Each structure stands twice: as C-alpha cells, then as structure tokens.
C-alpha cells in the first residue's frame, strides 16, 4: 500500500467522483469499504468518533462520508472540513504532484455587477506553455461568456467544469462597468505539469533591497520525479537574493493552497533565523498512531526540524512580508505559523483558510483498490506548541487585488504595493495610499479554480 502524509489543500466537494457505476460488483464494493474502514480506523484524527457498525453496502464515496466527524458550527466546531475521497487513486496522486488535466489558466469567479446573478471570470495566472498561454491568455484577462453563453450563477459550473474544448469571450472593466468584447479564445485542456515557482524579482528603494518570489504550491519536483527540481529552483532564487544582499523579503502565497511539508520545511529553512536544532513544527495524531509510532520511531516521529541551507537569508532580513488571501491554506499557513517563533511575520492581503491539520494519501492499487483517500490524520503546531489559526490568519494589513489585476511584480498591485509600503515607509507608485486597502470595491467572489486543486502541505513518507 502506498502512503503519503499531507497537509492538504482545500478541495471543493468532499468526494470527487465523476460518475457512479451501477454495475459495480457488490463483493468488490464491500472489499473496498472494508479497506476504507480499516485505514480510517487507524489513521483518522477523529477515529474515536467513527461508527462501530458501518453500512458496508453503501457506495465507497457514501461509505467514506459516513465515517467522518464532519464540521458543524454548532454541534461539531472542532470537526473535519477537509477529508476527501477520489475515484481514481492514480489521479489523486498525480494532482498532489502538480499534474492534472487543465487549460493551464487559474481564475476566480465573481458577481459583476454586484447584487446581480451575472458572473465574470478574472484570470489570476497562466502556466507558461499551457493551452491557455498559447491561446494568448494572461493575468488580468476577463471573460464574461463561455461557449456563447453569458455566465451566471446558475450555469457557470456546467459551462466551466469540462475537459472539452471551451470558447471564452473576453470583456473589460472600464470606469467600474463591464464592457462586453468580441474577442474569443479557444482552449482545450491537456495533462499538464505545473511548475509552482512562478516569478521572482529584486527591488531597490534607497537602503531597502527587497526580494520578491511568487510560489503557487508546495511541490518538490514534477510528479514521479525524484530530483527536487522545484525545491532546487527556490534554492537558486534565494542564493541570488543572498548574493544581492537583500534585507527584506516579500513571499507571495496569495494563490497557494498547500503542498508537501518537505517543501514547506525547505522554504522555511531558507528564511528562518532558527537553526537545524530548532523545531519547525510538531505533528499531533490520534492515540493509536501516537502509541504505535512512539514505540517504533521515538519522539522524532512527531516533529520536523529546520535544515541547514547555505542560501538562508534570515539573519539579514529586517522585514518578512507574506502576501495571503482566502486561497492561502495548509502548508502556506504552516510556514507562517512555524516561522513566527523565530521572526516577525507581517501578513498583507486577506484572511487565510484556517487549515491547521494534515492529511495522508492512502491507496492500494496493487491490491485492487481503485479509490484514493485523503483523510485528516494530524494537527500541526509550531515550536511553541501553538496551533491557534483554525479560523485563519487575519492579515496585519488588509489589501484586496480587486478585479483589475496587474502583472506579477508590478508595484501597482495593491498587495505588493502595500508590502513595499510596509518595508520602505513610502509609496512607490502614483496610486498612493488609496490603493493600499482596496483597489476598488471587491465584487463578491463565488469560487476560484484554485479551490479544485488537490494537494496541500503534505508530510511525505516513503
């Protein structure tokens, strides 16, 4: 059985099943459900709340759901918000490694104008070389119609949740009003590997030398590779930062829903003022996992320390600013929480998700089990044993990017502009202070494609 331990990202919908096969052999279904129960009974963080008399005749997705201690604001405020099951274990593992069938374009959907049922898509970023990039999409583009139909809150899901060729009609926002366009772009999704280390830059404002890096997911390497390619790419960027004598760092995690804890540890070790003797984070499990692994591995099983990195910039930093939003979760929050005991961490943007728990990837394809599980198995705490961000980190300085987006690295971006203001004490663009808090009245966001990305800050065990 394959086992990988994660702090997962958010996923819209608990169970990810494309369809239900009515011709499934009941014996196979029962075998799958017994396997699910055995794994959950051992690993699940809330296994003491699981039923002792499950109904094995249910479909695997319904059976899995019946075992969960689901969050309820009144009855179960300490409950589970993040566990999920996926129809294909292989697809689950690929998506956690950054590989999925995608257009290569991440976007948010918002009501526009506000207080209507009309919806627009705002492109957040485009993966280089992807179908969307080839079609000419870029950050800040807006689409208002898909396949010839205007987007509304009743049709966007059907129009956008497809793996087929899709035609987008572009629009613009001018003086606060939507201007419908005639330009159309066709995109057909393909299986694509995403490089999460997306953008970096250096700024000099007087005595302030600022490094800026955009990181979209905590992934060490391409799926099924074993070369730490993406971790090494971050190492190289920080080596350049160190050689350039930066004294401030802006880490952009606004679209980062999580990923491998090994990569979170790597990045934290590039930034921290701590040493390899210091604990980055602790892991708290259920009683059974704790007792078993304490005997087998000792106390070291329950914490990860920083690692020594020659590219570390921590001692030189006067400012560490992290850009966050309602899409920042899991390993992004783990990083923030883990660094707080060692240095001041200034948060700019919006409130984060509040994912202070970790999950494990469970699969047994060799044993004939097709589904993959991603149940919550642990709680994460920092060196001071603090884990008080289950409702999300509130930003120190609120900022919204709005619906008219600027390219990465452009100081007119309200989040980056606010970060640079906090570092330099002056405004570096003509927009001035009015751009700091709200670029414009933010339309009510419905969802974003990022919420469909699998993964999350995973603690990784071979």
N, C-alpha and C positions, 0 to 999 in steps of 0.2 A: 504494500500500500504506500502511495506517495503521501508525504505530509510536509506542508509548508506553513509556517506560522506567520500570521499577518496582523497588522492593524489596518483594517480595510477602509476603503473609501466608501462614500455613500453610493447607493445604487437605488434608483427609482424602482419601486416594486420589490417586494421581498423575494418572490420566486420568479426566475427568468425561464419561462418555458414557452417555446414558440407554438406548440400545439400539444394536445393530449391524444395519444394513440389509444383508441377504444379497443384495439385488438391485442393489447399487451397481455401476455400470459400471466394469469393470477399468481402462479408459482414464482415467476421471475419478480413480480411486483412485491410479493411477500418477502422474497430473499433480499431485495433492495431495501425494503423498510426495516427488516431486522438488522441489516448492516447499518442503516442510518441510526437506529436506536442505540446500537452498541457504541458507535462513535460518539454520539451525543451524550450518552450516559457517562462516558469517561471524560470527554473534553469540555463540554458545555459549562460556561462560567456559572450558570444558574441551574446546574443539574439537580440540585435539591428541590427545585420547583417542577421538575418533569413528572408527568403522569407515570404511574407504575403499571397501568393497564391500557396500553395504547391500542388503537384500532389498526391492525396491520392490513386491513382490506382497502384502506384509503389509497389514493394515488400518491406517489412519492412526494410531490410538492405539498399536497394537503397534509400528508402524514408528518412531514418535517415541520410545517407550520403548527401542527397540533402539539408539538413538543416544546415550543418556545414560550418563554416568560416575557410576553410582549409588553412593551411600554404602554402605560396608560397614565395620563397626567394626574388622575385622582387615585386610582386603585394601585397602580404599579409605577410610581415616579422613578423608581430605580431600575426599571425594566429595559428590555432589549429593543433597540431601534435599528440594528444594523445587520443581523444574521440573514443569510440568504442561501438558497439552493439554486443550482443551474442545471439545465437539462443535459448539457454536454460538459463533462469534466475537462476534456481537452480544450474546449473553447474557453472555459473558465481560467485555466492555467495560462493560456495564450494571452488573454486580455489582461491578466495580472502582470504579465511581462511586457505590456505595451503593444501587443499585436492584436489587431481586430479588423473586421471588415468595416471600412469607413470612407467617407468622402475626403477626410483629412481636414475638415473645417469644423471648428468648435464655435458654437453660437449660444446666445441667450435669447429667450422669447419673452417679450414684454407687451403689455397692453399699450397701444398707442393709437389715438389719443387715450389718455387715462379716462377711466369711468365709461369705457365702451367695451364691446366684445371684440374689437379689432386687434389683431396681433401682428407684430413685426419681428423679424429675426435680425439680431445685430451680431455680426461676425466678430468673435473675440480673438481668434488667431487661426492661421492656416499652416499646416505642416508643409514644409518645402518639398517639392516633387510630387505632391499628392494630386489626385484628380481635381480637387478644388483649386489648388495652386496653378495647375496647368490651365484651368478654365479662367484664371485671372482674378480669383477672389483674394481679398486682403483684409487685414484687420480694419474694422470700422465700416465695412460694407453693410448695407441694409437690404433685406429682401422683404417684400410685402405680399407676394403671391407665389404659389408653388403649383406647378403643372396647370397653370392658367386659372387657379382658384385663389381668391383673396384669403389670407389666413385669418381665422377667427378662433375663439376659444373652444369651439365645438368641432373643428376639423383639423387643427394643426397636428394632432397626434397621428391621425390616419395618413396625412399627407407626408409627414416627415419620417415616420418610422417605417422605412422601406430600404431594401437593399438594391432596388432597381434604379434605373436612370431617372434623375429628377431635374426638372427645369425650374430655375429660380428667376423671378422678375425683380430687378433691383429698384430701389427707391432712395430718396434722400430726405433729410430733415433740414428745413430752412426756416429760420425765424420761428422755431417751435412748431412748425406744421409739417406734415408729411407730404412730400411731392412724389407722386407715383411716376415711375420711369417706364421706359420701353425696352431697356437693355435686358436680355435674357442670357443666362448661363446654364449649360447642361453639365451635370456631374453624375458619374456612375461610380458607386463605392467599389473599392478593391480591398484585399487583405493588405494591411499596411503596418509597418513597424514604426512607432513614434520615438523620436529622439527627444527626451524630456528637457535636455539642457538647451534652451531655446535662444537665448540672447544674452549678451554681456556688453558692458561699456565702461568707460572711465570718464570722470568729470573732474575738473579742477576749478575751484572757486576760491581764489585767494590762497589761504593756508589749508583749505579743505580739499583733500584728494579722496574722491568717492568712487568706490567700486559698485557696480550695479549688475545683478545677474537675475535672469528670469528662468525659473525652474518649474516645469509643469507636472512632474510626477516623480516620486522616489523610486527609480528603477536603475539597478546597477549596470545592466547590459541588455542587449537585444534578447528576445525570447529564445531559449535553448542555447544561447551562447554561454561561454564561461570565461569571459575576458575582462569583466569590469569596465567595459568601454565607456559607459556614461559616467561612472564614478571617476575614472581617469580624466575624462574631459573636464569635469569640475575641478579636479586637482590642478590641471593645467591652467585653468582660468584663475584660480587662486594663487598659483605661482606667479602669474603675470601681475595680479593685484599686489602681491607682496613685493615683487621687484619694482613696482611703480610707487611703493611707499604709501599705500592708501592709509588713511586714518579714519575712514568712515565706510560703512557697507550698507547698501540697500539690497535686501533679498526679497524678490518679488514672488510670493506664493499665492497670489490672489486667485489663480485658477488651479491650484494644486490640491487634489482631493486625497492624496496619500501615496503610499507605496511601501517599498521594502524598508524595514527598520535598519537593515545593514547599510542602506544608502543614507538614511537619516543620521546614523552614527558617523558615517564618513563625512557628511556635510557639517554636522555639529563639531566634529574634530578639527575641521578647517577653520572654525570660527571661535571656539571656546577659549577662555582663559584658564580652563582646567587642564589637568594632565592625564596621562594614561592610567594614573592611580585613582582617578575620580570616577564615580558612577554617573553615567549619563541618564539612565532610567532603570526603575525596578518594574518587575512583572509579577502581578498577583493573580494566582489561579484558584480554582476550586480546591476543596480539601483533598480529593483523591489524586489529582495531578500533582499537587504540592507534596504530599507524602511520598508518592512514587518516585518523583524526580529528586527530592531531597536526599533520599537514600541512594539513588543511582549516581547523581552528579554533584551533590552537595549544594551549598549556598550559591555558588557561582551560576547555577542554572537560572536564578531569579533576578539577575541584573546584567546589564551591559555597561562596560566602561568606555570612555573615550579611547581613541587610538592615537598614537604619535604620528603627526603629519608635518613634514618639513615645510609644507605650503601654508601652515597655520598663520592667520593674520590677527588673532585675538589680542595679543598684548599691545598692538599698535592702534587698536580701534578706540576712538573717542565716542563714536556713535554706531550703534547697530539698529537699523530700522527695518522692520519686516512689513511688507505690504500684504494685507489679508482681506478676505471678503467672506460672504456666505457660502463660498465654494471651497474655502480652505479648511481641510479636515485631516484627522488621523495623524499621519506622520508629520504633516505641517505643524499641527498643534503639539505633537510630541517633541518636535525640535524646539519650539518656543518654550515649552514647559521645562525641558531638560537644560536649556541654556540659562534660564532665569536665576538659578542659584549662583551662577558664576559671573554674570554681567547684566547690565541694564539692557532690556529689550524693549524698544519702542514700537508699538503697533499702529499702523496707519491704514485706514480703509473702513471695512465693515466688520460686524460681529462674525466670528467663525462658527463652525458647525457644532462643536462640543463633543468630539469623539475621543474620549479618554480610555477606550477599550480596544483590545486587539482580537483578531480572529485567526483561525487556522484553516488552511486549504486541505480538505480531506477527499481523497479519491482512491479508487481501486479498480482501474480499468482492466488490469491484468486478471482480476478476479471476476470480471464480467459485469461490474457495476458501472453503469453509464453516467450516472449523475455525479456532480461535484458539489460539495458542501463548503460553506464559508461561515461557520458559526463563531460567535463571540466566545473567546476562551479565557481572556485575561483583562485585567485593569492595569493601566500604566501610571506610574508615579515617578517624580523626579528625585534627585538626591536627598531632598528634604522630606521625602515621602508625601509630597503634595500632589493631588490629582483633582483640584477643585475647578476644572474647566468643563464639566459635563454639560453645562448650558452654553458653552462657547466662550472664547476670549473677547472681551469688549475692547475695541480699539482705543488707544490713548488719544488719538486724533482722528475723528471721523472724516472720511472723504469718500465721494462717490464718483465713479468714472462717467456716469450718465449714459446717454445713448449715442453721443457723437464722440467717437474714440480717436485717440491719437496713436501714432506708431509707437511701438516699444522704444524706450529711451528718450522720447520727446518730453522735455520738462513741462510742456503744456498739459500732459496727462495729470489730472488732479491728484492721483495717488503719489506718483513720483514727484510732482511739484511740491506736495505737502512734505514728503520725506526730505527733499532738498532744503525746504524752508526750515525744518526742524534741525537740520545739520548746520546750515550756514547762517540762519537768523535773518536772511533776506530773501526776497522773491527773485527768482532767476528768469521769470518770463513776464511779458507785458500783461498777462491776465491778472496778475496781482492776487491779493488775498481773497478776493471773491471766488476764486477758483479752488480755494483750499478745501472748503467743506462740501459744496455741491456745485458741480459744473453746470447743472441745470436741474430742474425738478425731475427727480428719478421716476420713471414710469414703473408701475407695479410689475415686478418680474414674475413670470409664471414658472419657468423652469429653465434649465440650460442643458445642452448636450453633454456637458461635463458630468452631470449627475448620473449619466448612464455608464460612465467609465468604471470598469471593475478595478479592484485593487485596494490599496490602502497600505498604511505603514505596516509592512509585514516584518515580523521577526522570522528569520529564514533559517530553517534547519534542514540539512541534507539527510 
